[in-house]
């Protein structure tokens, strides 16, 4: 049996053979550069190798500065100052020492507050009793730092009292006059005995005849009267 001539080959077979020849012309190795094949001008697909992701650069860890601890001073908390009540049960709260104003002479004196004393007294010099218009009067002098010389004062005699000195059996007769005493918001005209208080720390002593029903004494405080 004779083979058919080449011209009689099926067209489909010819197309397949042409495709095989074309693909065989391409190299299986990846080209360095995408372009036209130098042998037959066929465009071959470029095989690109997958690149591994670049490693991140390793940077040096920053060195933290050394923290120097300073010793804290051992300061103890200070107690807040005590603010006493101004009034208790409508009575003025005062300290053991207060500034009082006495008229006459209309000057302020430092006074010791003494709830153990029945009456109030003031330091006076040259105490002299005399009679005026059939009535007994008293003339005395009071010293004050604001005055260059002692002030001479004359007041009607209110009464006389016997005062027993503390720690002794001696009794002293004192002359008593009416004077206006002001302490904080309290102002009263009361009996004030005249006495030599040269050896005393304070020239005025405020007793119960001024404090009764008007003030409460806080002996832990000084100069707090308002």
C-alpha positions in Angstrom: 0.0 0.0 0.0 1.5 3.4 -1.0 1.7 6.3 1.4 -0.2 9.5 0.5 1.9 12.4 -0.7 2.8 15.3 1.7 0.3 17.5 0.0 -2.4 15.2 1.1 -1.6 15.7 4.8 -4.6 16.9 6.8 -4.7 20.7 7.4 -5.2 20.1 11.1 -2.1 18.0 11.3 -0.1 20.7 9.6 -1.2 23.3 12.1 -0.3 21.0 15.0 3.2 20.4 13.6 3.8 24.1 13.1 2.8 24.8 16.7 5.2 22.1 18.0 8.1 23.6 15.9 7.4 27.1 17.2 7.4 26.0 20.9 10.5 23.9 20.5 12.4 27.0 19.4 11.9 28.7 22.8 14.4 27.9 25.5 13.2 26.4 28.8 15.7 28.4 30.7 14.6 31.8 31.9 15.7 34.7 29.8 17.6 37.5 31.3 15.6 40.0 29.4 12.1 39.8 28.0 12.2 40.3 24.2 12.5 38.7 20.8 14.4 35.4 20.4 17.5 35.9 18.3 17.1 32.8 16.3 13.7 33.1 14.9 12.3 36.3 16.3 9.6 34.5 18.4 8.4 36.1 21.5 9.2 33.8 24.4 7.6 34.3 27.8 10.1 35.4 30.5 10.3 33.2 33.6 10.9 35.5 36.6 12.1 34.0 39.8 10.2 34.9 42.9 12.4 37.1 45.1 12.5 36.4 48.8 11.3 39.4 50.9 14.1 41.5 52.1 14.9 41.1 55.8 14.3 44.2 57.9 17.3 46.0 59.1 18.3 45.2 62.7 18.7 48.3 64.6 20.4 48.6 67.9 18.1 48.8 70.9 18.4 52.2 72.6 20.0 52.1 76.0 17.8 53.7 78.6 19.5 56.3 80.8 20.2 55.3 84.3 17.8 56.9 86.7 19.4 58.0 89.9 17.1 57.9 92.9 17.4 60.8 95.3 16.8 60.3 98.9 13.6 61.9 100.0 13.7 64.1 103.1 11.9 62.6 106.0 9.5 65.5 106.4 6.8 64.8 108.9 3.4 66.3 108.1 2.7 69.5 110.0 -0.4 69.8 112.0 -2.8 72.5 110.9 -3.2 75.4 113.3 -6.3 75.2 115.5 -9.0 77.6 114.7 -11.2 77.9 117.8 -14.9 78.6 117.6 -15.8 82.3 117.8 -18.8 81.6 119.9 -20.3 78.7 121.9 -23.9 78.9 122.9 -23.9 82.6 122.1 -21.0 83.2 124.4 -17.7 84.7 123.2 -14.7 82.4 123.3 -11.5 84.1 124.6 -8.0 83.0 125.5 -6.1 83.1 128.7 -4.5 86.4 127.6 -6.4 89.1 125.7 -6.2 92.8 124.8 -8.8 94.9 126.5 -9.7 98.6 126.2 -10.5 100.5 129.4 -12.2 103.8 129.7 -11.0 106.0 131.2 -8.2 106.4 130.1 -9.4 104.9 126.7 -6.3 102.8 126.2 -5.8 99.1 125.4 -4.0 96.9 127.9 -2.8 93.3 127.9 -5.0 91.4 130.5 -4.8 88.1 132.1 -8.2 86.2 132.1 -8.7 84.6 135.5 -11.9 82.7 136.2 -10.7 82.1 139.7 -10.9 85.8 140.5 -14.2 87.2 141.6 -13.5 90.8 140.4 -11.5 92.8 137.8 -8.6 94.9 138.8 -6.1 97.4 137.2 -2.7 98.6 138.1 -2.8 102.1 139.5 -0.4 104.5 141.3 -0.8 107.2 143.9 -4.3 106.2 144.9 -6.0 108.9 147.0 -9.5 109.0 148.3 -11.1 112.5 148.7 -14.6 114.1 149.1 -16.3 116.2 146.5 -19.8 117.7 146.9 -20.4 115.4 149.9 -19.5 112.3 147.9 -16.4 110.1 148.1 -14.1 110.2 145.1 -10.8 108.6 144.1 -7.9 110.1 142.3 -5.3 107.7 140.8 -2.7 107.5 138.1 -2.4 105.0 135.2 0.7 104.4 133.1 0.6 103.4 129.5 3.4 102.9 126.9 1.7 105.3 124.5 1.7 108.2 127.1 4.8 110.2 128.0 3.6 110.6 131.5 1.0 108.9 133.8 -2.6 110.0 133.3 -4.4 111.3 136.4 -7.9 110.0 136.6 -10.7 110.9 139.1 -13.7 108.7 139.5 -16.5 108.4 142.1 -15.9 105.7 144.7 -18.2 102.7 144.1 -17.3 100.7 147.2 -14.4 99.1 149.0 -13.4 95.4 149.1 -11.2 93.2 151.2 -8.9 91.1 148.9 -7.1 88.1 150.3 -3.7 87.6 148.7 -3.1 84.2 147.2 -1.0 82.0 149.4 -1.1 84.3 152.4 -3.5 85.3 155.1 -3.0 89.0 154.5 -6.1 91.0 153.4 -5.8 94.2 151.4 -8.5 96.9 151.4 -9.0 98.2 147.8 -11.0 101.0 146.4 -13.4 100.2 143.6 -14.6 102.5 140.8 -16.8 102.0 137.7 -15.0 101.7 134.4 -16.0 100.6 130.9 -14.2 97.4 129.8 -14.3 96.2 126.2 -13.0 92.8 125.1 -13.7 91.7 121.6 -17.4 92.2 121.0 -18.2 92.6 124.7 -18.4 96.0 126.3 -19.5 96.4 129.9 -19.3 99.0 132.7 -18.2 97.0 135.7 -16.5 97.5 139.1 -12.7 97.7 138.8 -10.5 97.6 141.9 -7.4 99.7 142.0 -4.3 97.9 143.1 -0.5 98.0 142.9 0.3 95.4 140.3 3.9 96.3 139.7 5.1 92.8 140.3 2.5 91.3 138.0 3.1 90.4 134.3 -0.1 92.0 133.1 -1.5 95.4 134.3 -5.1 94.2 134.1 -6.8 91.1 135.5 -10.3 90.2 134.2 -12.4 88.3 136.7 -15.8 86.7 136.8 -17.7 89.9 137.2 -17.0 90.6 133.6 -17.0 87.0 132.2 -20.2 85.7 133.8 -22.8 84.8 131.2 -20.8 86.5 128.4 -17.6 84.5 127.7 -16.0 81.1 127.7 -12.3 80.8 128.4 -10.1 78.5 126.4 -6.8 78.4 128.3 -5.0 76.8 125.4 -5.4 80.0 123.3 -4.2 83.6 123.4 -5.5 86.7 121.8 -8.4 85.1 119.9 -11.3 87.4 121.0 -13.2 88.8 118.0 
